[in-house]
Amino acid sequence: MIQADKQTIFITGAASGIGRATAQYFAERDWNVIAADRKPEQDQELAALSNVEQVALDITDLDQIHGVVGDVTGDRHIDVVFNNAGYLLAGPMESFTDQQVLDQVTTNLLGPLRVTQAFIPHFRDRGEGLFINTTSLNALIAAPFMGVYTATKAGLERWSFGLNLELNPFGIRVKTIIPGIVKTNLMSNATLVQGAPYEEHINKFLSALGGPGLLEVASEPEGTAAVVFEAATDGSDRIRYLTDQWAIENVSKTIGLGEEQTQAIGARAMFG
């Protein structure tokens, strides 16, 4: 049951991974949580929490976005919107269908933009509110075979910074969360496209992603959830939050060495 005297966060992609961990983290700290996902009924454990309300939302459906946002803002105050839903399209650019590219852009970029746009009047009328957007380390550090995914996350990152300037005069802030390597189902749920000319390089790339080196530095989604909570409650003007040591170290390398040199080092590590 959502209680009027508690702060409320609206989370997309709340049924698994970072979204699921964040929903539980906020609920355990006495926040109201509106957990939105395409199939919320699959998570009975989250449904059992007294201060969690689950709603069905496909962020690729504009009419459903407007309907859900209208419903949740009609009789309550939303304090934070966490745009977290997304997925990974991986493979050679040459092999993607136009529909696959469109689906990736619609989910990872247009979805958060549309959800945010729908909530802005609610926040503006109240004179306060916070949007938190999950981008990616790939928004700052490019990787092969993830070009469209990278483009959506980089676009979301830069858009967030610009929107923050646009909405600040109305008491509204925008922040971004950049996870490093997190133990989620991002890879297992990815749409992986093969291409015969690229097969050797793709296999090397996938092997590097699943190698022991990255697994050793992978963090739990609860750690990212704690950073989302920090971003929601610290009251600061800070915009970007790196969620783990892997992200911090790699962004520092990029800034220190420069993007081109960092990318060259990464290419040697993956492909020899």
Buried (B, 14 or more C-beta within 10 A) or exposed (E): EBEEEEBBBBBBBBBBBBBBBBBBBBBEEEBBBBBBBBEBEEBEEBEEBEBBBBBEBBBBBBEBBBBBBEEBBEEBBBBBBBBBBBBBBBBBBEBBEEEBBBBBBBBBBBBBBBBBBBBBEBBBEBEEBBBBBBBBBBBBBBBBBBBBBBBBBBBBBEBBEEBBEEBEEBEBBBBBBBBBBBBBEBEEEBBEBEBEEBEEBBEBBBEBBEEEEEEEBEBEBBBBBBBBBBBBBEEEEEBBBBBBEBBEEBBEBBEEEEEEEBBEEBEEEBEE
